C-alpha cells in the first residue's frame, strides 16, 4: 500500500541545470531506501520513499540524482503533438497531418500530389488534437473488434465486451469475466502487431495465465507472435510519444537508483 501524510505535498519541484522537473512522491510500507524511476509512457518521474522518510531527505536525494533524471528524460523520444505537419505512423505508415480549416467532415486519409500519405483534419485548429485522437481510437476499435472476434470464433469462446483505452503499462488485458481491453495506440503499430495483441488477449479466454500451455495455444493461433513481441520490445515505448504536448511534464520504465 502507498501512504502520504495529509499535510504533505504529492509533488516535489526540482530545479537542475536551468530545467525544472516535477517528481511524484509515493510512500511505501516496505521501502527501505529512496528510489527514483521514470515511466516513459506517462513521462512521470516517481520517487518512492520509506514510510518514515522526510521531505528534506527526499529533496536531497532528488538533487543528488538530478543528472540521472535529466539524462533519462533526455533519452526519451521527443513528444509529437497532434498538430499541423506532424508525422503520425498510422498502421506504421507515416502520415502527415494536413489541416483543412474550411473543409467539411472531421478526419480522413488521402495522398498528396507527391504521394505523401496525409491525415486530413477539418475544422478549427483548436480541435485538431482531439479529432485526430478520436479518429485513431475509432480505427483501433474497428480493427481490434474484427480481429478479436475472428480469433474468438476460432477458439469457440465468447467475448463479453471490448474496451479501447490509453493504457500506459500494458497493451491489452483480459478479465475473468471475458472483458478485453486494448490500447488505442496499437493502431500506430504494424498490422501484425495489432493482430497479435488481439490473439494474445483472446487466448486468455481459454488460458488465464502465461503457462507453456498458453504460449503453445497462442503460437497455434498467431504465427506472428515472436515477430510482434520483438517489434513491441524495440519500438513499443515510442508509440506513447504521439499526442503528447511538447511541453508536457508527463514520462516506459527506467531503472531505479
C-alpha positions in Angstrom: 0.0 0.0 0.0 1.0 3.6 -0.6 1.0 6.3 2.1 1.1 10.0 2.1 0.7 12.3 5.1 -2.3 14.6 5.0 -0.2 17.8 5.1 2.5 16.6 2.7 2.7 17.7 -0.9 2.3 15.0 -3.6 4.8 16.7 -5.9 8.4 17.7 -5.4 9.7 20.5 -7.6 13.3 20.1 -8.6 15.5 22.7 -10.5 18.6 21.3 -12.2 20.7 22.9 -14.9 18.2 25.6 -15.7 15.4 22.9 -16.1 12.5 22.2 -13.8 11.2 18.7 -13.0 8.1 17.6 -11.2 8.6 14.4 -9.1 5.7 12.4 -7.8 6.2 11.3 -4.2 4.9 8.0 -3.0 5.5 6.4 0.4 5.6 2.6 0.6 5.4 0.5 3.7 8.1 -1.9 2.5 10.6 0.7 1.1 13.9 0.7 2.9 15.5 3.4 0.8 14.7 6.2 -1.6 14.3 5.2 -5.3 13.6 7.0 -8.5 12.0 5.7 -11.6 10.7 7.2 -14.8 7.6 6.0 -16.6 8.3 6.6 -20.3 4.6 6.1 -21.3 3.4 8.9 -19.0 6.8 10.7 -18.7 6.3 10.8 -14.9 9.3 10.9 -12.5 8.3 9.0 -9.4 10.2 8.8 -6.1 9.4 6.0 -3.7 10.0 6.9 0.0 10.3 4.8 3.1 7.3 5.2 5.4 9.4 7.2 7.9 11.3 9.2 5.3 11.3 13.0 5.3 10.7 15.7 2.7 14.2 17.0 3.5 15.8 13.7 2.7 13.6 13.3 -0.4 14.7 16.6 -1.8 18.4 15.9 -1.0 18.1 12.6 -2.8 16.4 14.2 -5.8 19.1 16.9 -6.0 21.9 14.3 -5.8 20.4 12.4 -8.8 19.3 15.5 -10.8 21.7 14.5 -13.5 20.3 11.0 -13.7 16.8 12.4 -14.1 17.8 14.8 -16.8 19.8 12.1 -18.7 16.9 9.6 -18.6 14.3 12.1 -19.7 16.7 13.3 -22.4 16.9 9.9 -23.9 13.1 9.6 -24.4 11.8 10.2 -27.9 10.6 13.8 -28.4 6.9 14.3 -27.8 4.9 14.6 -31.1 1.7 16.6 -30.6 -1.1 16.1 -33.0 -0.6 19.4 -34.8 -0.3 20.6 -38.5 2.5 18.9 -40.4 3.3 16.4 -37.5 4.0 12.9 -38.8 1.8 10.1 -37.3 2.5 6.4 -38.0 -0.9 5.2 -38.9 -0.5 1.4 -39.2 3.2 2.1 -39.1 3.0 4.2 -42.3 4.0 7.9 -41.6 1.1 10.2 -42.4 1.4 14.0 -42.3 -1.3 15.9 -40.5 -2.8 18.3 -43.1 -5.2 20.9 -41.5 -8.1 21.8 -43.8 -9.9 24.5 -41.8 -12.6 25.2 -44.3 -13.3 21.6 -45.4 -16.4 19.6 -44.4 -16.1 16.5 -42.3 -13.7 15.5 -39.5 -10.7 13.3 -40.3 -9.9 11.3 -43.3 -6.8 9.9 -45.2 -5.7 10.7 -48.7 -2.4 11.1 -50.6 -0.8 14.4 -51.6 0.3 15.3 -55.2 3.7 13.8 -54.5 2.3 10.6 -53.0 2.8 11.5 -49.3 0.1 9.9 -47.1 -2.0 12.6 -45.4 -4.2 12.6 -42.3 -6.6 15.4 -43.2 -8.3 17.3 -40.4 -11.2 19.7 -40.9 -12.4 22.4 -38.6 -10.7 24.9 -36.2 -7.1 24.5 -35.1 -8.1 24.1 -31.5 -9.9 20.8 -32.4 -7.1 19.1 -34.3 -5.6 17.1 -31.4 -9.0 15.8 -30.2 -10.2 15.0 -33.7 -7.0 13.0 -34.5 -7.2 11.1 -31.2 -10.9 10.3 -31.7 -10.2 9.1 -35.3 -7.3 6.9 -34.2 -9.4 5.4 -31.4 -12.2 4.6 -33.9 -9.8 2.9 -36.3 -8.3 0.9 -33.4 -11.7 -0.2 -32.2 -12.8 -1.3 -35.6 -9.7 -3.4 -36.3 -9.4 -4.8 -32.8 -13.1 -5.7 -32.8 -12.7 -7.6 -36.1 -9.5 -9.4 -35.2 -10.6 -10.4 -31.7 -14.0 -11.7 -32.9 -12.3 -13.8 -35.6 -10.0 -15.3 -33.0 -12.8 -15.9 -30.6 -14.7 -17.7 -33.3 -11.8 -20.0 -34.0 -11.5 -20.9 -30.3 -15.3 -21.1 -29.8 -15.1 -18.6 -26.9 -17.3 -15.6 -26.1 -16.1 -12.0 -25.6 -18.1 -10.1 -23.0 -17.0 -6.7 -24.3 -14.1 -4.8 -25.8 -12.8 -1.5 -24.5 -10.3 0.8 -26.1 -8.2 2.9 -23.7 -4.8 4.7 -23.4 -3.1 2.2 -21.1 0.4 3.2 -20.0 1.6 -0.1 -18.6 0.1 -2.7 -20.9 -1.1 -3.1 -24.5 -4.0 -5.3 -23.6 -5.7 -7.2 -20.8 -8.4 -9.8 -20.3 -10.6 -10.1 -17.2 -12.0 -13.2 -15.7 -15.5 -12.1 -16.9 -14.4 -12.2 -20.5 -13.9 -8.4 -21.0 -11.0 -7.4 -23.2 -9.2 -4.0 -23.1 -6.7 -2.7 -25.6 -4.6 0.4 -26.1 -5.7 2.6 -29.0 -2.0 3.2 -29.8 -1.8 -0.2 -31.4 -3.3 1.4 -34.5 0.1 3.2 -34.8 1.9 -0.1 -35.0 2.2 -2.5 -37.9 -1.0 -4.5 -38.5 0.7 -7.8 -37.5 1.3 -6.3 -34.0 -2.3 -5.3 -33.5 -3.4 -8.7 -34.8 -1.0 -10.4 -32.3 -2.4 -8.4 -29.3 -6.0 -9.4 -30.3 -4.9 -13.1 -30.4 -3.0 -12.7 -27.2 -6.0 -11.5 -25.2 -8.5 -13.8 -26.8 -6.2 -16.8 -25.9 -6.6 -15.8 -22.3 -10.3 -16.6 -22.5 -9.1 -20.2 -22.7 -6.0 -20.0 -20.5 -6.0 -17.2 -17.9 -2.2 -17.4 -17.4 1.1 -17.4 -19.2 1.9 -21.0 -18.8 3.6 -23.1 -21.5 0.2 -24.4 -22.4 -1.0 -20.8 -23.0 2.0 -20.0 -25.2 1.5 -23.1 -27.3 -2.1 -22.1 -27.9 -1.1 -18.6 -28.8 1.6 -19.9 -31.2 -1.0 -22.0 -33.0 -3.4 -19.1 -33.1 -1.0 -16.4 -34.3 2.1 -17.2 -36.4 3.5 -13.7 -35.9 3.8 -14.0 -32.1 7.6 -13.9 -32.0 7.9 -11.1 -34.6 5.3 -9.0 -32.9 6.8 -9.4 -29.4 10.2 -8.3 -30.8 8.7 -5.3 -32.5 7.0 -4.1 -29.3 10.2 -4.6 -27.3 12.1 -2.4 -29.7 9.6 0.2 -30.8 6.6 -0.1 -28.4 7.7 2.6 -26.0 8.0 5.2 -28.7 4.3 4.9 -29.5 3.5 6.7 -26.3 5.0 10.0 -27.5 2.3 10.6 -30.1 -0.3 13.1 -29.0 1.8 14.4 -26.1 2.1 18.1 -25.8 5.8 19.1 -26.4 5.9 20.9 -23.0 4.1 18.3 -21.1 5.8 17.2 -17.9 4.5 13.7 -18.1 7.4 10.2 -19.0 8.2 3.3 -20.2 10.2 2.3 -17.3 13.7 3.2 -16.4 16.0 1.8 -13.7 15.8 2.9 -10.1 18.8 4.3 -8.3 
